[in-house]
Amino acid sequence: MPSLSDLRMVGRTCSAYEPEAEGVERSCETCVHWGGEARDCILDIFWEQLTNLDQT
């Protein structure tokens, strides 16, 4: 499971981020694509996005 810091970093830079409500902090946890049984990105791009952050 990713850390809260990872969720925030990816959420801030993810081009597919869509907030579930107005005025929420930008984080994967507040994105409409986050969830499901696995509590992961349903677009299956979280780990790729996180890896790309590490390369910059």
Backbone as a chain_set.jsonl record, in Angstrom:
{"seq": "MPSLSDLRMVGRTCSAYEPEAEGVERSCETCVHWGGEARDCILDIFWEQLTNLDQT", "coords": {"N": [[0.847, -1.18, 0.0], [0.616, 2.177, -0.871], [2.176, 5.114, 0.585], [0.704, 7.947, 2.341], [1.971, 10.256, 1.542], [2.99, 9.499, -0.971], [0.553, 9.15, -2.337], [-0.377, 11.765, -2.398], [1.656, 13.095, -3.838], [1.554, 11.826, -6.375], [-1.11, 12.35, -7.043], [-1.037, 15.133, -7.349], [0.361, 15.454, -9.722], [-0.75, 13.85, -11.665], [-2.169, 13.382, -14.821], [-4.644, 12.327, -15.3], [-6.181, 12.866, -13.144], [-9.213, 13.386, -11.449], [-11.195, 15.176, -9.394], [-13.225, 13.967, -6.685], [-14.924, 15.629, -5.426], [-15.548, 19.17, -5.081], [-13.011, 21.414, -3.953], [-11.365, 19.674, -2.504], [-8.279, 18.322, -1.196], [-5.691, 17.745, -3.482], [-5.075, 14.545, -4.271], [-4.501, 11.057, -4.707], [-6.39, 9.659, -3.238], [-8.603, 11.31, -3.279], [-9.536, 11.22, -5.796], [-11.718, 10.321, -8.484], [-11.017, 7.993, -9.738], [-9.832, 6.36, -7.92], [-10.079, 3.576, -5.895], [-12.239, 0.787, -5.581], [-12.044, -2.751, -4.825], [-9.391, -3.29, -4.267], [-8.408, -0.893, -3.387], [-6.981, 0.963, -5.055], [-5.69, 2.558, -8.033], [-8.115, 2.619, -10.459], [-7.619, 2.946, -13.099], [-5.236, 1.82, -13.39], [-2.73, 3.132, -13.306], [-1.25, 4.198, -11.27], [1.246, 3.185, -10.148], [2.984, 3.438, -12.292], [2.922, 6.218, -12.641], [4.035, 6.991, -10.181], [6.6, 5.888, -10.384], [7.579, 7.395, -12.517], [7.766, 9.878, -11.277], [9.923, 9.462, -9.579], [12.004, 9.485, -11.347], [12.497, 12.028, -12.109]], "CA": [[0.0, 0.0, 0.0], [1.416, 3.403, -0.926], [2.06, 6.043, 1.716], [-0.1, 9.147, 2.091], [2.828, 11.167, 0.8], [2.984, 9.033, -2.364], [-0.769, 9.429, -2.897], [-0.46, 13.208, -2.646], [2.585, 13.455, -4.917], [1.015, 11.346, -7.648], [-2.341, 13.096, -7.301], [-0.708, 16.495, -7.791], [0.957, 15.473, -11.054], [-1.439, 12.917, -12.561], [-2.977, 14.039, -15.851], [-5.976, 11.726, -15.303], [-6.844, 13.19, -11.877], [-10.532, 14.009, -11.453], [-11.618, 15.216, -7.99], [-14.551, 13.429, -6.384], [-15.717, 16.762, -4.933], [-14.837, 20.446, -5.176], [-12.333, 21.91, -2.766], [-10.599, 18.659, -1.783], [-6.848, 18.303, -1.445], [-5.366, 16.909, -4.649], [-4.441, 13.305, -3.85], [-5.169, 9.903, -5.324], [-7.54, 9.289, -2.415], [-9.747, 12.177, -3.58], [-9.789, 11.088, -7.231], [-12.799, 9.383, -8.81], [-10.438, 6.75, -10.243], [-9.22, 5.63, -6.815], [-11.055, 2.793, -5.147], [-12.367, -0.628, -5.864], [-11.719, -3.657, -3.726], [-7.958, -3.238, -3.977], [-8.045, 0.468, -2.977], [-5.914, 1.314, -5.974], [-6.165, 3.304, -9.197], [-8.844, 1.726, -11.36], [-7.023, 3.101, -14.423], [-3.996, 1.045, -13.299], [-1.597, 3.981, -13.685], [-0.6, 4.761, -10.082], [2.643, 2.786, -9.979], [3.724, 4.05, -13.4], [3.045, 7.639, -12.304], [4.978, 7.109, -9.059], [7.933, 5.597, -10.917], [7.98, 8.55, -13.307], [8.165, 10.938, -10.345], [11.248, 9.135, -9.057], [13.0, 9.667, -12.387], [12.694, 13.441, -12.429]], "C": [[0.887, 1.236, 0.0], [1.187, 4.288, 0.294], [1.163, 7.215, 1.336], [0.684, 10.167, 1.288], [2.865, 10.789, -0.68], [1.659, 9.358, -3.042], [-0.918, 10.91, -3.242], [0.438, 13.623, -3.808], [2.044, 13.037, -6.278], [-0.249, 12.117, -8.005], [-2.086, 14.488, -7.842], [-0.217, 16.539, -9.231], [0.221, 14.614, -12.076], [-2.349, 13.66, -13.546], [-4.403, 13.493, -15.898], [-6.76, 12.047, -14.029], [-8.173, 13.897, -12.102], [-11.036, 14.0, -10.011], [-13.026, 14.666, -7.806], [-15.485, 14.506, -5.855], [-14.89, 18.031, -5.09], [-14.157, 20.776, -3.856], [-11.568, 20.876, -1.972], [-9.123, 18.789, -2.108], [-6.555, 17.342, -2.589], [-4.509, 15.726, -4.2], [-5.17, 12.163, -4.543], [-6.436, 9.523, -4.55], [-8.781, 10.132, -2.706], [-10.109, 12.154, -5.062], [-10.885, 10.055, -7.485], [-12.272, 8.047, -9.312], [-9.795, 5.902, -9.154], [-10.293, 4.842, -6.085], [-11.06, 1.345, -5.55], [-11.981, -1.46, -4.66], [-10.258, -3.553, -3.307], [-7.505, -1.887, -3.433], [-6.82, 0.914, -3.754], [-6.517, 2.094, -7.128], [-6.857, 2.346, -10.164], [-8.376, 1.875, -12.802], [-5.691, 2.354, -14.517], [-2.779, 1.858, -13.733], [-0.822, 4.519, -12.479], [0.885, 4.441, -10.03], [3.517, 3.351, -11.094], [3.964, 5.536, -13.114], [4.068, 7.846, -11.19], [6.404, 6.87, -9.538], [8.443, 6.775, -11.733], [8.391, 9.721, -12.436], [9.577, 10.713, -9.839], [12.352, 9.398, -10.066], [13.262, 11.128, -12.723], [13.644, 14.102, -11.479]], "O": [[1.819, 1.326, 0.799], [0.144, 4.219, 0.946], [0.896, 7.448, 0.157], [0.121, 10.866, 0.445], [2.781, 11.661, -1.545], [1.641, 9.792, -4.194], [-1.516, 11.26, -4.259], [0.031, 14.41, -4.662], [2.077, 13.819, -7.228], [-0.433, 12.497, -9.161], [-2.83, 14.973, -8.694], [-0.365, 17.563, -9.897], [0.556, 14.66, -13.26], [-3.191, 14.464, -13.145], [-5.284, 14.13, -16.476], [-7.876, 11.558, -13.849], [-8.255, 14.876, -12.845], [-11.281, 12.93, -9.455], [-13.903, 14.865, -8.646], [-16.701, 14.32, -5.835], [-13.667, 17.967, -5.217], [-14.666, 20.457, -2.781], [-11.15, 21.168, -0.852], [-8.754, 19.302, -3.165], [-7.117, 16.248, -2.647], [-3.357, 15.898, -3.8], [-6.333, 12.302, -4.92], [-7.433, 9.114, -5.145], [-9.897, 9.706, -2.408], [-10.899, 12.976, -5.525], [-10.969, 9.042, -6.79], [-13.008, 7.06, -9.313], [-9.264, 4.829, -9.442], [-11.318, 5.405, -5.699], [-10.017, 0.752, -5.825], [-11.633, -0.929, -3.606], [-9.929, -3.708, -2.131], [-6.343, -1.736, -3.055], [-5.767, 1.201, -3.185], [-7.734, 2.27, -7.189], [-6.253, 1.38, -10.63], [-8.691, 1.034, -13.644], [-5.094, 2.266, -15.59], [-1.904, 1.352, -14.435], [0.168, 5.229, -12.656], [1.703, 5.349, -9.882], [4.672, 3.704, -10.855], [5.065, 6.046, -13.319], [4.876, 8.772, -11.251], [7.32, 7.585, -9.131], [9.622, 7.118, -11.649], [9.278, 10.486, -12.815], [10.344, 11.664, -9.686], [13.517, 9.521, -9.688], [14.144, 11.437, -13.525], [13.918, 15.295, -11.61]]}, "num_chains": 1, "name": "protein.A"}
